Amino acid sequence: QVQLAESGGGLVRPGSSLRLSCVASGDMRSNNIYYVGWFRQTPGKEREFTAGHNWIGSGTNYAASVQGRFTVYRDSVNRNILYLQMNNLRVEDSAVYFCAARRGSTWYQGTYHFWGHGTEVVVSS
């Protein structure tokens, strides 16, 4: 099994920055984890893909709404940590952010097999 734990959420003002962390534990290799993504969800809406990282390579993907403001990257020392650096935050970025891992594919679209519990980000003046 794979466990994912997010942290780093909080209340910030528009224009601020925040960095979220996702710590993956368990055997990623034997579980064939090829992709890890960040999703976000607001009340009454479906969870939406935000950004993600090829876990066996270096490719990244971003939703159009965050392209150029958010950066997803892995820790250079502990490769089981995935960060989401969020800059120039907007009110509409407010959501619960989830980390999720996908088996057997390096493509960001499709079924994700393991999910964290989420961390809340509130952007408000």
Sequence and secondary structure as in RCSB ss.txt:
>XXXX:A:sequence
QVQLAESGGGLVRPGSSLRLSCVASGDMRSNNIYYVGWFRQTPGKEREFTAGHNWIGSGTNYAASVQGRFTVYRD
SVNRNILYLQMNNLRVEDSAVYFCAARRGSTWYQGTYHFWGHGTEVVVSS
>XXXX:A:secstr
 EEEEEE  EEE TT  EEEEEEEEE TTTTTEEEEEEEEE TTS  EEEEEEESSS  EEE TTTTTTEEEEE 
SS TTEEEEEE S  GGG EEEEEEEEES   SSS   EE   EEEEE  
